[in-house]
Amino acid sequence: MSEIQNIKKLRQFTGAGFKDCNNALKESEGDINKAIEILRVKGIAKASKKMTREAKEGVIAISGDHTSTSLLEVNCETDFVAKNDAFIDFVREISEINHKCEANIEKLQSSVMKNNLNVKENLLALISKIGEKITIGRAKTLKNSKGKNFYYQHTLIKENLSKLAVIVSLEVDQESDQIDIFGKQLSMHIAASSPLALTSDLIDQDVLRKEQTLIAEELKNSGKSDEIAKKISLGKLNKFKDENSLLSQNWVMEPKKKVKEIINELKINNLKIKEFIRIKIGE
């Protein structure tokens, strides 16, 4: 096999550039397997330098079914790479692995892919090939043995890949078109309204403390008496809780009604929102 043929073959195997392949073959004295190892080591070195950069683009992948549904966020630096075929193929394959691992990132990274390399090794090789920082971000699996999961994707890149994704888990003791319609609408509502928790008492205390601080700063120079300022502060905090709790939010499809009112009007026995997850790239 000629030197040029060897370089072409090595490029096919590794996705590395002509110059890198040529240098690796010279270093390995024409041994393609050794050249692959050389490029892998150099690729890891290059990848590690790229990891200091910011990766705020990417995609969110959905996998699973109505009883067990998983989300996986994979970040990159540019929207151009988020639409790259090699990036998309990698995300799709690890999305299925993520579902099998039930969103355990440590298990995911050590899982072996179709090419017999693990996810971590393939990630480093992809970084070297594409030339951008790529990271595995948030992952979540919602399991539901007493009802049905529904999902919604916004700004779709490819099938099951988007910029924003929602899964909502409903507990029900029956199936119907009415429940299916509500589940889909609820997932769309969560995408649009971005609730922090199901109810106000479940909102993270750190978030509430931060909001309280912001309200206090806002009222500091208002000229109000301490007593009035406290009442205003309490009112603003309660409003914040209502606006960020799913059940007390205004229903996107009918803003004059709360989500909990819509649920009551459905009159479906034992219907309950179990949990939800919303992930948006860049947030």
N, C-alpha and C positions, 0 to 999 in steps of 0.2 A: 504494500500500500504506500502511495506517495506521501510526501510531507504535507502537501495541500489537502489530500484526502483525509489524512489523520487529523488535521486542524478542523476540517468540516465535521468529522465524526465527533470530535471532542466538543465542538460548539453545540451539536445536537444533543449530546449527553448532558451538558452543563448549562447551556444558555449564556456562557461567558463570551466576551468579545474576542475578535481575531487575535489581537496582540497578546492578550492574557493567555489564550490557548497556545499560541506559538511559543511563548516564554516557558509555559509549563511543560510542553513537550521537549523543549531543549533541556530543561532541568531534569526531566525524567528519562532522558536519552531515548525518547520515542515510545516509551511504555505508556499506553493510554490509561490504564488503570492507576498507575502511579500519578499521572498527570491530573486525573480526576481528584485524587486525594490532595494534591498540591493546591488545586484550585479551590477545593472545599475549605482547606485551612486558610488560604488567602481571602476567600469569600467571607469566612467568619470574622477575620480581622477587619475587613472593609465594613461589614455589617455593624460591628461593635462601634465604629466611629459614627455611623449614621444614627445610632440610637440616642444621641444627645439632641437631635432635632425634634421639632414638634410634629405630631401626626394627628391632625384634627379632621381629616376627611376619612372616607372609608364606606363600609356598608354594614348592615345588620342582616343576618341570615336567620330564617325561620325553618325549623325542621320538626318532625313528629306528626302527631295526629290530635284528635279532639280529646283524648284522655291523657296525653302527655305531650307537651309542646315546649320547644326550646328556642331561646334567642341567643345569638352569638354576635358580638360586635368585633369587627376587625378593622383597625385604623391604618391609614396611610397618610402621606403628606398632601397629595393633590387629588382632585376629582378625576383627572385624566387617568391616574393609576387605578382608581376605584372602578373604572370601566374596562381596565385591561383584562384580556382573556386569561392570561396566566394567573393573575390575582383572583379573578372570579372563580376559576377552576379550583384553586387552592381553598378559597373560602367555602365553596360548596362541599368539597370533600371533608374538610374539618368540621363543618356544621353538622354533618351526619354523625361524625365521631363524637362531637360535643353532646349530641342528644343521647348517644349510647352511654357516655360518661356522666350523664345527668348534670351537666354544666360544672363538673369538677375540672378546673383549669390545669391543675397539676397532672391529673390522669390524662387529660387531653394532650398536653405537651409531650408526654412520653409515649403516646399511642402511635403505632406504626401505620403508615399510609400505604397506598397501593404500590409505591415504588420501593417498598421495604425500608425506607428511612422514617424516623419518627417525625412528629409534627414540628418539634423544635428545630431539627436539622433542616427540614424542608423550608421552614420560615427563614432561616439564615441564608439558605441558598436563593430563595426568592428575593430577599433584600439585596443580595449581591447582584442578581440578574437584573432587577428593575432599577436599583440605585436610589431607592427611597426607604425611609424608616417605615417599617410595618410592625404593628403590635396587635396582640390579641387583647381585647378590652373586656367589657362586661359580658357575663354569661349567666343565664337563668333558665331553669326548667320548672314548669308548673305541671304538677301531676294532679289528676282529678278522677277519682274512682266513683264519685257520687254525683256526677253531672257531666258537664261539657265545657271544653275550652274554646274560645273564639279568638281570632286574631285579625289585625288590620295592618296593612303596610302603606306608608305614604312616601311619595317620591320614589317610585319603583325604578330600579336600575335594570334588573333582570328578574325572571321568575324567582320568588322567595328571597330576593335581595333588595333592600331599600335603605333609605336614609333615616326613616323613623318607623318603629314597629311597636305594636302593642299586643299583649296577650291578656285576656281577662278570663278568669275561671268562675263559672257559675255552678252552684249546687242546685240541682233540680231532681225531682223524682219521676219525671216524665219527659218525653220528647214531643215537640210540636213545631210547626212553622212559625208560630208566634214567638216562641223562645229563640229560634234561630235568627229571626229578624231583630229581636231585641239585643241578642248577644253581639251581632254584627254592628248595630247602631251604637251600643255601649262602647265597643272597642274604638269606634270612630270618635265618639265623644271624648274618651280618654286621650286619644291622640291630639285632639284640638284643645282640650281644657287643661291638660297636664296636671291632674291632681297629685298631691304629695302623699296622701293616705286615704284609706277608705272612710274613716271618721276622724273628727278633730282630735280625739284623745290618742290617736295613733301617729300624729305628726311628730317627727323627731324633735326632741326638746332643744337641741342645739339650734335648729332652724327657728324655733319660736323665740329663743333667747336673742338670736341675731335680729329678728324682726322687731322685738321689743326695744332693742338698742337703737335701731333705726328710727322707730317711732319717737323715742325719747329725744333723740337728736333733733328731729323735726319740730318737736314742741318746745325745745329748750328756749328759744328766743321768740316765742309766740306772744309773750306778755300775759298769758293766762295764769290764774292762781293755781297753786299746787293741786287743790281739790278738783278744779275743773280739768286741769291737765291730766290727772289720773283717770277721770271718767272718759275723756277723749281717747286716752291711751288704751283703756280697756275696750272701748268700742271699736277702735281700729284693729286691735289684736283679734277680737272676736270675728270681725269682718274678714280678716286674713284667714282665720281658721275655716270659716264657712266657704270662702272662695277656693280653698285648696283641699277641701275634703270632698271626696267623690259623691257621697250620698247627699250632701247639702249644696252641691253646685247646681247652677241653672242648667237644665237639659238643653243641649245645643240645638236639637231639633224643635224644641218648644220652650224658649227661654223664660217664659213666665212661670214655668213649673220646675221644681227641684227633681233631681234624679230619684230620690226616695218616693216622691209623689207618683212618678211614672211607674215605678215598680208596684206600688199599691194599686194603681189603676189597672195593671195587667191582670190582677186577681189570679195569679198562678200559685197554687199551693206549694209552700216550702221553697220558693225561689229565694236564693241568697247569693250575693256576690262574695265569693270566697277570698279571692286576691287578684291582683293585677300587676303587670310590669309594663313600663313604658321606657323605651330607650331611643334617644335621638343622637345621631352623630354630631359631635362637637359640643354637646352639653355635659 
